[in-house]
Amino acid sequence: MKWRWFLPIFITLLWFGVNAFPTQAERGDLPSQLLAYAGKSYKGVQDPQYTSYDLALREYIVKRVNERFGVTLDPKNYSGFDFLEIEALFKCKKLNEPFDIYLKMFPKGP
């Protein structure tokens, strides 16, 4: 008889737990420069809007990597998507590994 009430109570508690404690993403607002490009599509890499978007993305990621890891990177050396990959690799690196190992994986030039 006790098991009859177990499932409804368990589902109710689970539902309240999920709704009461939503997972919060890392609190970091994107600058308005990047939000201006949200949802847009581009014809190619030579599109002037794409190049301005890539420049804004590079500057934002370089600033974020410098604040989080203390590594100063030049925004002219890599593309914005390369910087996103570099940042992801920096998050996964071991404490005793140098950052240069990961930077050698990417060819320089945007």
C-alpha positions, 0 to 999 in steps of 0.5 A: 500500500505504501508503494502506491503513493511513492510514484506520485509523490516522487514525481511531484518532488522531482517536478518542484526540485527542477523548477525551484533550482534551475541551472544558471549559466555563467553570469557574463553578459555579451557586449552589445557589439556582439548582440547586434550580430545575433541571428544574422547570416552572411554571404561569405568571409569577405562580407563586410558585416561578417568581418566586423562581427569577427573582429568584435568576437575576437576582441571580446574573446581575447579580453575574456581569456586575458581576464580568466587565464591571464594570457595576453593574445593578439586579436589579429593572429587568429579568427574569432572561431579559433579563439573560441576553440583556444578558450575551450582548450585552455579550460581543459588544460592541466595546471602544469601545462604551458599555454603555448602548446595549445596555441601551436595547434592553430595556424596564425592569420584570421 
